[in-house]
């Protein structure tokens, strides 16, 4: 006995399912090319828009986390470099929470703008030892960097760990979830939605996100009452705790273990992307209460290029003084200017000695 569907000549269910999957896949791939990148990460979008306006003027970029966003002052860097006979025009591409994965994608977006005058890209990749991203795996910023190549690199590293299968899968699960959202374009249309709703980037918003000079540097403690109060609380209530952390950090020995293959893969990917910009990659370890052991060892072994370090409280005591800190993690405006001037002096010295060269 034949069903009514068969009598009408309808396609069987497996064929319909296959057609649905094929059409959904093709639609997803088509939209992937059309949809904007990183729509929910407004700060990065604003910085890219500002950079695009004068992309052929910039010779130096600095990529990093909030430590860069709040700690690298392009105007101070450029002024000091001019004094030392190495004129530059720099831009701060720091973004809160950014790690090597986000920087890898940011370099891709910068390359798409085809800047013509870049000489150097400074990068603080932050620590790469925490393979489990403690942020919300469904946050737009996290989803954005979980493309298949990045997720595959993490999966290979996690599966190679000396752990039972269950804990490995527990570590891998949030990464796979973020990758699935990435592949299905979840959240990618936000810029289109904002435009349809009439949301515009006002001049005030641009300065709030990209700093008063619109050069990417946003000083801490000077942008609003709450930020100012938070910095004051650090000086009044958390100063002693910070000094105790600093004392413990001074006694902390660096790890002499070889750099992980995962870290080397990430450093090599950053190098490839900077080379595609026809620029030179220079790593920077900013003043923090931890050592980037993988990066330090890779540099010592000649596996990565130039590295400028400011993570030694003995050699950079001023940068660790409470008066120059906004909190245990970030520099205040005075500290940021001090760090940037020191970075420029060291950078110019390395250029003069040939330790750092233009590509």
VENMO-V710098 format. One record per pair of residues at least 24 apart in sequence whose C-alpha atoms are under 8 Angstrom apart, sorted by the first residue. I is the first residue (numbers start at 1). J is the second residue. If there is no record, write none. Layout:
i: {I,I}
j: {J,J}
//
This chain:
i: {28,28,28,31,32,35,35,36,36,36,37,38,38,38,38,39,39,39,39,39,40,40,40,40,40,40,41,41,43,43,43,44,44,46,46,46,47,47,47,48,50,51,52,55,55,55,55,55,56,56,56,56,57,57,58,58,58,58,58,58,58,59,59,59,59,59,59,59,60,60,60,60,60,60,60,60,60,61,61,61,61,61,61,61,61,62,62,62,62,62,62,62,62,63,63,63,63,63,63,63,63,63,64,64,64,64,64,64,64,64,64,64,65,65,65,65,65,65,65,65,66,66,66,66,66,66,67,67,67,67,67,67,68,68,68,68,68,69,69,69,69,69,69,69,70,70,70,70,70,70,70,70,70,70,71,71,71,71,71,71,71,71,71,71,71,72,72,72,72,72,73,73,73,73,74,74,74,76,76,76,77,77,77,77,78,80,80,80,81,81,81,84,84,86,90,91,91,92,92,92,93,94,99,99,99,99,100,100,100,100,100,100,101,101,101,102,102,102,103,104,104,104,105,107,107,108,111,111,114,115,118,118,118,119,119,119,119,119,120,120,120,120,120,121,121,121,121,121,122,122,122,122,123,123,123,123,124,124,124,124,125,126,126,127,128,128,128,129,131,132,132,132,137,137,137,137,138,138,138,140,142,143,143,143,143,144,146,146,146,146,147,147,147,148,151,151,151,153,154,157,219,219,220,220,220,220,221,221,221,231,231,234,234,235,235,239,242,242,243,245,246,246,249,249,250,250,250,254,254,255,256,256,257,258,258,258,259,259,259,259,259,260,263,263,264,264,264,267,268,278,279,279,280,280,280,281,281,282,282,282,282,283,283,284,284,284,285,285,285,286,286,287,287,287,287,287,288,288,288,289,289,306,306,308,308,308}
j: {183,184,185,185,185,188,189,188,189,191,188,140,141,144,188,187,188,189,190,191,140,141,187,188,190,191,140,141,95,209,210,93,95,206,209,210,93,210,216,110,214,91,113,113,114,115,116,117,115,116,117,118,89,117,88,89,90,91,115,117,118,88,89,90,117,118,119,120,88,89,90,91,118,119,120,121,122,90,91,92,93,118,120,121,122,90,91,92,93,94,121,122,123,92,93,94,95,103,121,122,123,124,93,94,95,98,99,103,123,124,125,126,94,95,96,97,98,99,124,126,94,95,96,97,98,330,94,96,286,329,330,331,92,93,94,95,124,93,94,95,96,216,217,218,94,217,218,219,220,330,331,332,333,336,217,219,330,331,332,333,335,336,337,339,340,217,336,337,339,340,217,336,337,340,215,217,340,337,340,341,340,341,343,344,344,341,344,345,344,345,348,345,348,348,215,215,216,215,216,217,216,216,125,126,127,128,125,126,128,266,267,270,145,150,266,141,144,145,270,269,270,273,145,273,274,273,276,277,277,277,277,278,279,278,279,280,358,359,279,280,281,282,358,274,279,280,281,282,281,282,283,284,281,282,283,284,283,284,285,286,283,285,292,292,263,292,294,263,158,171,172,175,174,175,177,178,177,178,181,187,178,178,179,181,182,182,175,178,179,182,179,182,183,179,175,176,179,262,262,262,332,333,326,331,332,333,326,332,333,326,327,326,327,322,323,322,322,328,322,289,289,320,289,290,312,313,314,291,293,293,293,297,297,294,297,298,293,294,295,297,298,294,294,295,294,298,303,304,304,359,358,359,357,358,359,305,306,306,307,308,356,307,308,308,309,310,309,310,311,310,311,311,312,313,319,320,328,329,330,328,329,355,356,343,346,347}
//
